[in-house]
Amino acid sequence: MHTETMILPLDSAGEIYAIHDNRGNIIGTGTREVCELLVYIITKPASASISGRVSAPVQHRANVRAAIAI
């Protein structure tokens, strides 16, 4: 079991890497630089402007259907 997100090589030349989450699942692939950027994005805490935002009430209309209820 991994304890944190890890970047591991997928090929012997070290050109393609995979990002593994804390459960060992692959969550992304790419070059080392791309994987480092993705790990930075997913581990960075949300900014106050996003996490502190209050969501507006959602209007429900009887004549509109959605696959996912909001």
N, CA, C and O atoms as a Maestro MAE file, in Angstrom:
{
 s_m_m2io_version
 :::
 2.0.0
}

f_m_ct {
 s_m_title
 :::
 protein
 m_atom[280] {
  # First column is atom index #
  i_m_mmod_type
  r_m_x_coord
  r_m_y_coord
  r_m_z_coord
  i_m_residue_number
  s_m_chain_name
  s_m_pdb_residue_name
  s_m_pdb_atom_name
  i_m_atomic_number
  :::
  1 25 0.829 -1.190 0.000 1 A "MET " " N  " 7
  2 3 0.000 0.000 0.000 1 A "MET " " CA " 6
  3 2 0.874 1.254 0.000 1 A "MET " " C  " 6
  4 15 1.833 1.369 0.763 1 A "MET " " O  " 8
  5 25 0.520 2.165 -0.857 2 A "HIS " " N  " 7
  6 3 1.219 3.452 -0.892 2 A "HIS " " CA " 6
  7 2 0.617 4.362 0.164 2 A "HIS " " C  " 6
  8 15 -0.559 4.232 0.504 2 A "HIS " " O  " 8
  9 25 1.409 5.269 0.678 3 A "THR " " N  " 7
  10 3 0.901 6.226 1.659 3 A "THR " " CA " 6
  11 2 0.664 7.588 1.042 3 A "THR " " C  " 6
  12 15 0.010 8.440 1.642 3 A "THR " " O  " 8
  13 25 1.193 7.799 -0.158 4 A "GLU " " N  " 7
  14 3 1.022 9.077 -0.835 4 A "GLU " " CA " 6
  15 2 1.032 8.864 -2.349 4 A "GLU " " C  " 6
  16 15 1.337 7.770 -2.822 4 A "GLU " " O  " 8
  17 25 0.705 9.897 -3.096 5 A "THR " " N  " 7
  18 3 0.722 9.830 -4.553 5 A "THR " " CA " 6
  19 2 2.164 9.696 -5.036 5 A "THR " " C  " 6
  20 15 3.046 10.428 -4.586 5 A "THR " " O  " 8
  21 25 2.400 8.745 -5.967 6 A "MET " " N  " 7
  22 3 3.751 8.476 -6.446 6 A "MET " " CA " 6
  23 2 3.793 8.519 -7.966 6 A "MET " " C  " 6
  24 15 2.805 8.226 -8.639 6 A "MET " " O  " 8
  25 25 4.962 8.892 -8.497 7 A "ILE " " N  " 7
  26 3 5.209 8.863 -9.939 7 A "ILE " " CA " 6
  27 2 6.208 7.747 -10.200 7 A "ILE " " C  " 6
  28 15 7.325 7.766 -9.683 7 A "ILE " " O  " 8
  29 25 5.796 6.769 -11.010 8 A "LEU " " N  " 7
  30 3 6.652 5.617 -11.299 8 A "LEU " " CA " 6
  31 2 6.809 5.453 -12.806 8 A "LEU " " C  " 6
  32 15 5.865 5.713 -13.551 8 A "LEU " " O  " 8
  33 25 8.000 5.020 -13.276 9 A "PRO " " N  " 7
  34 3 8.207 4.835 -14.721 9 A "PRO " " CA " 6
  35 2 7.417 3.640 -15.244 9 A "PRO " " C  " 6
  36 15 7.273 2.629 -14.557 9 A "PRO " " O  " 8
  37 25 6.899 3.770 -16.484 10 A "LEU " " N  " 7
  38 3 6.169 2.680 -17.131 10 A "LEU " " CA " 6
  39 2 7.048 1.913 -18.106 10 A "LEU " " C  " 6
  40 15 6.765 0.755 -18.412 10 A "LEU " " O  " 8
  41 25 8.112 2.542 -18.599 11 A "ASP " " N  " 7
  42 3 8.992 1.866 -19.554 11 A "ASP " " CA " 6
  43 2 10.435 1.901 -19.047 11 A "ASP " " C  " 6
  44 15 10.783 2.692 -18.171 11 A "ASP " " O  " 8
  45 25 11.259 1.029 -19.614 12 A "SER " " N  " 7
  46 3 12.651 0.933 -19.154 12 A "SER " " CA " 6
  47 2 13.495 2.143 -19.536 12 A "SER " " C  " 6
  48 15 14.507 2.421 -18.893 12 A "SER " " O  " 8
  49 25 13.083 2.869 -20.585 13 A "ALA " " N  " 7
  50 3 13.827 4.056 -21.008 13 A "ALA " " CA " 6
  51 2 13.511 5.272 -20.140 13 A "ALA " " C  " 6
  52 15 14.238 6.264 -20.186 13 A "ALA " " O  " 8
  53 25 12.448 5.210 -19.357 14 A "GLY " " N  " 7
  54 3 12.082 6.326 -18.500 14 A "GLY " " CA " 6
  55 2 11.473 7.489 -19.247 14 A "GLY " " C  " 6
  56 15 11.650 8.643 -18.858 14 A "GLY " " O  " 8
  57 25 10.749 7.193 -20.328 15 A "GLU " " N  " 7
  58 3 10.111 8.252 -21.113 15 A "GLU " " CA " 6
  59 2 8.642 8.447 -20.744 15 A "GLU " " C  " 6
  60 15 8.105 9.544 -20.898 15 A "GLU " " O  " 8
  61 25 7.997 7.402 -20.263 16 A "ILE " " N  " 7
  62 3 6.581 7.474 -19.900 16 A "ILE " " CA " 6
  63 2 6.436 7.084 -18.434 16 A "ILE " " C  " 6
  64 15 7.005 6.089 -17.985 16 A "ILE " " O  " 8
  65 25 5.674 7.876 -17.701 17 A "TYR " " N  " 7
  66 3 5.474 7.664 -16.277 17 A "TYR " " CA " 6
  67 2 3.997 7.527 -15.972 17 A "TYR " " C  " 6
  68 15 3.143 7.927 -16.763 17 A "TYR " " O  " 8
  69 25 3.706 6.953 -14.807 18 A "ALA " " N  " 7
  70 3 2.331 6.804 -14.335 18 A "ALA " " CA " 6
  71 2 2.222 7.388 -12.937 18 A "ALA " " C  " 6
  72 15 3.154 7.292 -12.138 18 A "ALA " " O  " 8
  73 25 1.085 7.989 -12.650 19 A "ILE " " N  " 7
  74 3 0.812 8.514 -11.316 19 A "ILE " " CA " 6
  75 2 -0.050 7.478 -10.602 19 A "ILE " " C  " 6
  76 15 -1.102 7.083 -11.105 19 A "ILE " " O  " 8
  77 25 0.401 7.043 -9.431 20 A "HIS " " N  " 7
  78 3 -0.337 6.085 -8.608 20 A "HIS " " CA " 6
  79 2 -0.872 6.812 -7.388 20 A "HIS " " C  " 6
  80 15 -0.142 7.559 -6.736 20 A "HIS " " O  " 8
  81 25 -2.157 6.594 -7.075 21 A "ASP " " N  " 7
  82 3 -2.733 7.223 -5.883 21 A "ASP " " CA " 6
  83 2 -2.352 6.416 -4.644 21 A "ASP " " C  " 6
  84 15 -1.593 5.452 -4.735 21 A "ASP " " O  " 8
  85 25 -2.884 6.815 -3.487 22 A "ASN " " N  " 7
  86 3 -2.499 6.168 -2.235 22 A "ASN " " CA " 6
  87 2 -3.014 4.737 -2.116 22 A "ASN " " C  " 6
  88 15 -2.594 4.010 -1.216 22 A "ASN " " O  " 8
  89 25 -3.917 4.315 -3.008 23 A "ARG " " N  " 7
  90 3 -4.403 2.933 -3.023 23 A "ARG " " CA " 6
  91 2 -3.706 2.089 -4.087 23 A "ARG " " C  " 6
  92 15 -4.008 0.905 -4.228 23 A "ARG " " O  " 8
  93 25 -2.773 2.687 -4.839 24 A "GLY " " N  " 7
  94 3 -2.043 1.954 -5.855 24 A "GLY " " CA " 6
  95 2 -2.684 1.979 -7.229 24 A "GLY " " C  " 6
  96 15 -2.181 1.336 -8.150 24 A "GLY " " O  " 8
  97 25 -3.788 2.711 -7.392 25 A "ASN " " N  " 7
  98 3 -4.455 2.823 -8.686 25 A "ASN " " CA " 6
  99 2 -3.746 3.836 -9.569 25 A "ASN " " C  " 6
  100 15 -3.275 4.862 -9.077 25 A "ASN " " O  " 8
  101 25 -3.662 3.563 -10.870 26 A "ILE " " N  " 7
  102 3 -3.090 4.525 -11.816 26 A "ILE " " CA " 6
  103 2 -4.134 5.592 -12.099 26 A "ILE " " C  " 6
  104 15 -5.250 5.282 -12.514 26 A "ILE " " O  " 8
  105 25 -3.770 6.850 -11.874 27 A "ILE " " N  " 7
  106 3 -4.715 7.942 -12.100 27 A "ILE " " CA " 6
  107 2 -4.301 8.849 -13.253 27 A "ILE " " C  " 6
  108 15 -5.038 9.771 -13.603 27 A "ILE " " O  " 8
  109 25 -3.136 8.604 -13.848 28 A "GLY " " N  " 7
  110 3 -2.709 9.399 -14.994 28 A "GLY " " CA " 6
  111 2 -1.371 8.920 -15.520 28 A "GLY " " C  " 6
  112 15 -0.598 8.290 -14.799 28 A "GLY " " O  " 8
  113 25 -1.098 9.224 -16.793 29 A "THR " " N  " 7
  114 3 0.170 8.867 -17.413 29 A "THR " " CA " 6
  115 2 0.671 10.028 -18.259 29 A "THR " " C  " 6
  116 15 -0.101 10.912 -18.632 29 A "THR " " O  " 8
  117 25 1.960 10.024 -18.557 30 A "GLY " " N  " 7
  118 3 2.550 11.048 -19.406 30 A "GLY " " CA " 6
  119 2 4.043 11.151 -19.164 30 A "GLY " " C  " 6
  120 15 4.651 10.276 -18.549 30 A "GLY " " O  " 8
  121 25 4.617 12.225 -19.653 31 A "THR " " N  " 7
  122 3 6.038 12.469 -19.397 31 A "THR " " CA " 6
  123 2 6.230 12.807 -17.917 31 A "THR " " C  " 6
  124 15 5.263 13.062 -17.199 31 A "THR " " O  " 8
  125 25 7.463 12.806 -17.481 32 A "ARG " " N  " 7
  126 3 7.749 13.118 -16.074 32 A "ARG " " CA " 6
  127 2 7.218 14.507 -15.707 32 A "ARG " " C  " 6
  128 15 6.637 14.698 -14.639 32 A "ARG " " O  " 8
  129 25 7.427 15.471 -16.608 33 A "GLU " " N  " 7
  130 3 6.996 16.845 -16.347 33 A "GLU " " CA " 6
  131 2 5.478 16.933 -16.213 33 A "GLU " " C  " 6
  132 15 4.969 17.617 -15.325 33 A "GLU " " O  " 8
  133 25 4.757 16.244 -17.094 34 A "VAL " " N  " 7
  134 3 3.293 16.255 -17.050 34 A "VAL " " CA " 6
  135 2 2.810 15.628 -15.751 34 A "VAL " " C  " 6
  136 15 1.917 16.165 -15.097 34 A "VAL " " O  " 8
  137 25 3.392 14.498 -15.375 35 A "CYS " " N  " 7
  138 3 2.997 13.824 -14.138 35 A "CYS " " CA " 6
  139 2 3.276 14.689 -12.907 35 A "CYS " " C  " 6
  140 15 2.463 14.732 -11.984 35 A "CYS " " O  " 8
  141 25 4.414 15.374 -12.890 36 A "GLU " " N  " 7
  142 3 4.723 16.255 -11.765 36 A "GLU " " CA " 6
  143 2 3.707 17.385 -11.660 36 A "GLU " " C  " 6
  144 15 3.288 17.750 -10.561 36 A "GLU " " O  " 8
  145 25 3.313 17.938 -12.802 37 A "LEU " " N  " 7
  146 3 2.316 19.004 -12.804 37 A "LEU " " CA " 6
  147 2 0.965 18.487 -12.315 37 A "LEU " " C  " 6
  148 15 0.302 19.154 -11.521 37 A "LEU " " O  " 8
  149 25 0.553 17.320 -12.774 38 A "LEU " " N  " 7
  150 3 -0.720 16.747 -12.344 38 A "LEU " " CA " 6
  151 2 -0.727 16.448 -10.848 38 A "LEU " " C  " 6
  152 15 -1.726 16.691 -10.173 38 A "LEU " " O  " 8
  153 25 0.375 15.924 -10.328 39 A "VAL " " N  " 7
  154 3 0.468 15.660 -8.886 39 A "VAL " " CA " 6
  155 2 0.378 16.964 -8.113 39 A "VAL " " C  " 6
  156 15 -0.278 17.028 -7.073 39 A "VAL " " O  " 8
  157 25 1.026 17.997 -8.611 40 A "TYR " " N  " 7
  158 3 0.948 19.305 -7.952 40 A "TYR " " CA " 6
  159 2 -0.491 19.811 -7.918 40 A "TYR " " C  " 6
  160 15 -0.954 20.316 -6.895 40 A "TYR " " O  " 8
  161 25 -1.194 19.672 -9.039 41 A "ILE " " N  " 7
  162 3 -2.577 20.155 -9.115 41 A "ILE " " CA " 6
  163 2 -3.494 19.382 -8.178 41 A "ILE " " C  " 6
  164 15 -4.314 19.982 -7.484 41 A "ILE " " O  " 8
  165 25 -3.366 18.056 -8.148 42 A "ILE " " N  " 7
  166 3 -4.290 17.280 -7.328 42 A "ILE " " CA " 6
  167 2 -3.969 17.332 -5.840 42 A "ILE " " C  " 6
  168 15 -4.851 17.078 -5.020 42 A "ILE " " O  " 8
  169 25 -2.736 17.653 -5.467 43 A "THR " " N  " 7
  170 3 -2.392 17.724 -4.046 43 A "THR " " CA " 6
  171 2 -2.456 19.142 -3.490 43 A "THR " " C  " 6
  172 15 -2.368 19.333 -2.277 43 A "THR " " O  " 8
  173 25 -2.608 20.133 -4.356 44 A "LYS " " N  " 7
  174 3 -2.676 21.526 -3.921 44 A "LYS " " CA " 6
  175 2 -4.037 21.782 -3.266 44 A "LYS " " C  " 6
  176 15 -5.064 21.423 -3.843 44 A "LYS " " O  " 8
  177 25 -4.070 22.390 -2.079 45 A "PRO " " N  " 7
  178 3 -5.362 22.685 -1.458 45 A "PRO " " CA " 6
  179 2 -6.133 23.717 -2.276 45 A "PRO " " C  " 6
  180 15 -5.542 24.569 -2.941 45 A "PRO " " O  " 8
  181 25 -7.442 23.630 -2.218 46 A "ALA " " N  " 7
  182 3 -8.287 24.566 -2.953 46 A "ALA " " CA " 6
  183 2 -8.082 25.975 -2.412 46 A "ALA " " C  " 6
  184 15 -7.889 26.168 -1.212 46 A "ALA " " O  " 8
  185 25 -8.125 26.951 -3.305 47 A "SER " " N  " 7
  186 3 -7.947 28.338 -2.885 47 A "SER " " CA " 6
  187 2 -9.179 28.815 -2.129 47 A "SER " " C  " 6
  188 15 -10.259 28.239 -2.258 47 A "SER " " O  " 8
  189 25 -9.011 29.865 -1.342 48 A "ALA " " N  " 7
  190 3 -10.112 30.395 -0.549 48 A "ALA " " CA " 6
  191 2 -11.240 30.908 -1.431 48 A "ALA " " C  " 6
  192 15 -12.406 30.840 -1.044 48 A "ALA " " O  " 8
  193 25 -10.906 31.426 -2.622 49 A "SER " " N  " 7
  194 3 -11.945 31.955 -3.491 49 A "SER " " CA " 6
  195 2 -12.853 30.860 -4.016 49 A "SER " " C  " 6
  196 15 -14.016 31.117 -4.326 49 A "SER " " O  " 8
  197 25 -12.336 29.632 -4.122 50 A "ILE " " N  " 7
  198 3 -13.158 28.516 -4.604 50 A "ILE " " CA " 6
  199 2 -13.812 27.789 -3.439 50 A "ILE " " C  " 6
  200 15 -15.016 27.534 -3.463 50 A "ILE " " O  " 8
  201 25 -13.024 27.453 -2.418 51 A "SER " " N  " 7
  202 3 -13.569 26.670 -1.316 51 A "SER " " CA " 6
  203 2 -14.522 27.479 -0.442 51 A "SER " " C  " 6
  204 15 -15.382 26.899 0.220 51 A "SER " " O  " 8
  205 25 -14.391 28.785 -0.425 52 A "GLY " " N  " 7
  206 3 -15.270 29.610 0.381 52 A "GLY " " CA " 6
  207 2 -16.488 30.105 -0.356 52 A "GLY " " C  " 6
  208 15 -17.314 30.819 0.215 52 A "GLY " " O  " 8
  209 25 -16.613 29.738 -1.614 53 A "ARG " " N  " 7
  210 3 -17.717 30.210 -2.437 53 A "ARG " " CA " 6
  211 2 -19.031 29.563 -2.008 53 A "ARG " " C  " 6
  212 15 -19.097 28.356 -1.775 53 A "ARG " " O  " 8
  213 25 -20.059 30.375 -1.911 54 A "VAL " " N  " 7
  214 3 -21.390 29.880 -1.564 54 A "VAL " " CA " 6
  215 2 -22.121 29.601 -2.860 54 A "VAL " " C  " 6
  216 15 -22.199 30.461 -3.737 54 A "VAL " " O  " 8
  217 25 -22.656 28.401 -2.979 55 A "SER " " N  " 7
  218 3 -23.354 28.060 -4.212 55 A "SER " " CA " 6
  219 2 -24.750 28.674 -4.220 55 A "SER " " C  " 6
  220 15 -25.428 28.745 -3.195 55 A "SER " " O  " 8
  221 25 -25.150 29.108 -5.391 56 A "ALA " " N  " 7
  222 3 -26.471 29.694 -5.565 56 A "ALA " " CA " 6
  223 2 -27.512 28.585 -5.588 56 A "ALA " " C  " 6
  224 15 -27.213 27.469 -6.012 56 A "ALA " " O  " 8
  225 25 -28.727 28.873 -5.139 57 A "PRO " " N  " 7
  226 3 -29.767 27.847 -5.176 57 A "PRO " " CA " 6
  227 2 -30.064 27.433 -6.621 57 A "PRO " " C  " 6
  228 15 -30.040 28.258 -7.535 57 A "PRO " " O  " 8
  229 25 -30.341 26.152 -6.804 58 A "VAL " " N  " 7
  230 3 -30.617 25.607 -8.123 58 A "VAL " " CA " 6
  231 2 -32.110 25.616 -8.369 58 A "VAL " " C  " 6
  232 15 -32.892 25.173 -7.528 58 A "VAL " " O  " 8
  233 25 -32.502 26.124 -9.530 59 A "GLN " " N  " 7
  234 3 -33.918 26.127 -9.889 59 A "GLN " " CA " 6
  235 2 -34.276 24.777 -10.499 59 A "GLN " " C  " 6
  236 15 -33.571 24.290 -11.383 59 A "GLN " " O  " 8
  237 25 -35.358 24.176 -10.038 60 A "HIS " " N  " 7
  238 3 -35.820 22.913 -10.593 60 A "HIS " " CA " 6
  239 2 -37.050 23.181 -11.446 60 A "HIS " " C  " 6
  240 15 -38.003 23.822 -11.002 60 A "HIS " " O  " 8
  241 25 -37.016 22.691 -12.650 61 A "ARG " " N  " 7
  242 3 -38.130 22.870 -13.560 61 A "ARG " " CA " 6
  243 2 -38.705 21.509 -13.909 61 A "ARG " " C  " 6
  244 15 -37.956 20.560 -14.142 61 A "ARG " " O  " 8
  245 25 -40.012 21.404 -13.946 62 A "ALA " " N  " 7
  246 3 -40.676 20.128 -14.180 62 A "ALA " " CA " 6
  247 2 -40.470 19.615 -15.606 62 A "ALA " " C  " 6
  248 15 -40.499 18.404 -15.827 62 A "ALA " " O  " 8
  249 25 -40.262 20.506 -16.573 63 A "ASN " " N  " 7
  250 3 -40.176 20.081 -17.960 63 A "ASN " " CA " 6
  251 2 -38.738 19.780 -18.406 63 A "ASN " " C  " 6
  252 15 -38.506 19.580 -19.599 63 A "ASN " " O  " 8
  253 25 -37.769 19.743 -17.484 64 A "VAL " " N  " 7
  254 3 -36.379 19.475 -17.834 64 A "VAL " " CA " 6
  255 2 -35.937 18.212 -17.093 64 A "VAL " " C  " 6
  256 15 -36.148 18.069 -15.889 64 A "VAL " " O  " 8
  257 25 -35.313 17.294 -17.853 65 A "ARG " " N  " 7
  258 3 -34.807 16.056 -17.254 65 A "ARG " " CA " 6
  259 2 -33.293 16.050 -17.322 65 A "ARG " " C  " 6
  260 15 -32.699 16.600 -18.249 65 A "ARG " " O  " 8
  261 25 -32.681 15.431 -16.343 66 A "ALA " " N  " 7
  262 3 -31.226 15.318 -16.308 66 A "ALA " " CA " 6
  263 2 -30.848 13.906 -15.910 66 A "ALA " " C  " 6
  264 15 -31.573 13.240 -15.171 66 A "ALA " " O  " 8
  265 25 -29.704 13.455 -16.405 67 A "ALA " " N  " 7
  266 3 -29.220 12.131 -16.031 67 A "ALA " " CA " 6
  267 2 -28.730 12.123 -14.587 67 A "ALA " " C  " 6
  268 15 -28.784 11.094 -13.914 67 A "ALA " " O  " 8
  269 25 -28.252 13.269 -14.115 68 A "ILE " " N  " 7
  270 3 -27.733 13.369 -12.755 68 A "ILE " " CA " 6
  271 2 -28.499 14.469 -12.030 68 A "ILE " " C  " 6
  272 15 -28.583 15.596 -12.519 68 A "ILE " " O  " 8
  273 25 -29.049 14.149 -10.884 69 A "ALA " " N  " 7
  274 3 -29.752 15.154 -10.080 69 A "ALA " " CA " 6
  275 2 -28.735 16.056 -9.422 69 A "ALA " " C  " 6
  276 15 -27.760 15.577 -8.844 69 A "ALA " " O  " 8
  277 25 -28.947 17.334 -9.501 70 A "ILE " " N  " 7
  278 3 -28.024 18.299 -8.899 70 A "ILE " " CA " 6
  279 2 -28.538 18.709 -7.542 70 A "ILE " " C  " 6
  280 15 -27.907 19.519 -6.862 70 A "ILE " " O  " 8
  :::
 }
 m_bond[279] {
  # First column is bond index #
  i_m_from
  i_m_to
  i_m_order
  :::
  1 1 2 1
  2 2 3 1
  3 3 4 2
  4 3 5 1
  5 5 6 1
  6 6 7 1
  7 7 8 2
  8 7 9 1
  9 9 10 1
  10 10 11 1
  11 11 12 2
  12 11 13 1
  13 13 14 1
  14 14 15 1
  15 15 16 2
  16 15 17 1
  17 17 18 1
  18 18 19 1
  19 19 20 2
  20 19 21 1
  21 21 22 1
  22 22 23 1
  23 23 24 2
  24 23 25 1
  25 25 26 1
  26 26 27 1
  27 27 28 2
  28 27 29 1
  29 29 30 1
  30 30 31 1
  31 31 32 2
  32 31 33 1
  33 33 34 1
  34 34 35 1
  35 35 36 2
  36 35 37 1
  37 37 38 1
  38 38 39 1
  39 39 40 2
  40 39 41 1
  41 41 42 1
  42 42 43 1
  43 43 44 2
  44 43 45 1
  45 45 46 1
  46 46 47 1
  47 47 48 2
  48 47 49 1
  49 49 50 1
  50 50 51 1
  51 51 52 2
  52 51 53 1
  53 53 54 1
  54 54 55 1
  55 55 56 2
  56 55 57 1
  57 57 58 1
  58 58 59 1
  59 59 60 2
  60 59 61 1
  61 61 62 1
  62 62 63 1
  63 63 64 2
  64 63 65 1
  65 65 66 1
  66 66 67 1
  67 67 68 2
  68 67 69 1
  69 69 70 1
  70 70 71 1
  71 71 72 2
  72 71 73 1
  73 73 74 1
  74 74 75 1
  75 75 76 2
  76 75 77 1
  77 77 78 1
  78 78 79 1
  79 79 80 2
  80 79 81 1
  81 81 82 1
  82 82 83 1
  83 83 84 2
  84 83 85 1
  85 85 86 1
  86 86 87 1
  87 87 88 2
  88 87 89 1
  89 89 90 1
  90 90 91 1
  91 91 92 2
  92 91 93 1
  93 93 94 1
  94 94 95 1
  95 95 96 2
  96 95 97 1
  97 97 98 1
  98 98 99 1
  99 99 100 2
  100 99 101 1
  101 101 102 1
  102 102 103 1
  103 103 104 2
  104 103 105 1
  105 105 106 1
  106 106 107 1
  107 107 108 2
  108 107 109 1
  109 109 110 1
  110 110 111 1
  111 111 112 2
  112 111 113 1
  113 113 114 1
  114 114 115 1
  115 115 116 2
  116 115 117 1
  117 117 118 1
  118 118 119 1
  119 119 120 2
  120 119 121 1
  121 121 122 1
  122 122 123 1
  123 123 124 2
  124 123 125 1
  125 125 126 1
  126 126 127 1
  127 127 128 2
  128 127 129 1
  129 129 130 1
  130 130 131 1
  131 131 132 2
  132 131 133 1
  133 133 134 1
  134 134 135 1
  135 135 136 2
  136 135 137 1
  137 137 138 1
  138 138 139 1
  139 139 140 2
  140 139 141 1
  141 141 142 1
  142 142 143 1
  143 143 144 2
  144 143 145 1
  145 145 146 1
  146 146 147 1
  147 147 148 2
  148 147 149 1
  149 149 150 1
  150 150 151 1
  151 151 152 2
  152 151 153 1
  153 153 154 1
  154 154 155 1
  155 155 156 2
  156 155 157 1
  157 157 158 1
  158 158 159 1
  159 159 160 2
  160 159 161 1
  161 161 162 1
  162 162 163 1
  163 163 164 2
  164 163 165 1
  165 165 166 1
  166 166 167 1
  167 167 168 2
  168 167 169 1
  169 169 170 1
  170 170 171 1
  171 171 172 2
  172 171 173 1
  173 173 174 1
  174 174 175 1
  175 175 176 2
  176 175 177 1
  177 177 178 1
  178 178 179 1
  179 179 180 2
  180 179 181 1
  181 181 182 1
  182 182 183 1
  183 183 184 2
  184 183 185 1
  185 185 186 1
  186 186 187 1
  187 187 188 2
  188 187 189 1
  189 189 190 1
  190 190 191 1
  191 191 192 2
  192 191 193 1
  193 193 194 1
  194 194 195 1
  195 195 196 2
  196 195 197 1
  197 197 198 1
  198 198 199 1
  199 199 200 2
  200 199 201 1
  201 201 202 1
  202 202 203 1
  203 203 204 2
  204 203 205 1
  205 205 206 1
  206 206 207 1
  207 207 208 2
  208 207 209 1
  209 209 210 1
  210 210 211 1
  211 211 212 2
  212 211 213 1
  213 213 214 1
  214 214 215 1
  215 215 216 2
  216 215 217 1
  217 217 218 1
  218 218 219 1
  219 219 220 2
  220 219 221 1
  221 221 222 1
  222 222 223 1
  223 223 224 2
  224 223 225 1
  225 225 226 1
  226 226 227 1
  227 227 228 2
  228 227 229 1
  229 229 230 1
  230 230 231 1
  231 231 232 2
  232 231 233 1
  233 233 234 1
  234 234 235 1
  235 235 236 2
  236 235 237 1
  237 237 238 1
  238 238 239 1
  239 239 240 2
  240 239 241 1
  241 241 242 1
  242 242 243 1
  243 243 244 2
  244 243 245 1
  245 245 246 1
  246 246 247 1
  247 247 248 2
  248 247 249 1
  249 249 250 1
  250 250 251 1
  251 251 252 2
  252 251 253 1
  253 253 254 1
  254 254 255 1
  255 255 256 2
  256 255 257 1
  257 257 258 1
  258 258 259 1
  259 259 260 2
  260 259 261 1
  261 261 262 1
  262 262 263 1
  263 263 264 2
  264 263 265 1
  265 265 266 1
  266 266 267 1
  267 267 268 2
  268 267 269 1
  269 269 270 1
  270 270 271 1
  271 271 272 2
  272 271 273 1
  273 273 274 1
  274 274 275 1
  275 275 276 2
  276 275 277 1
  277 277 278 1
  278 278 279 1
  279 279 280 2
  :::
 }
}
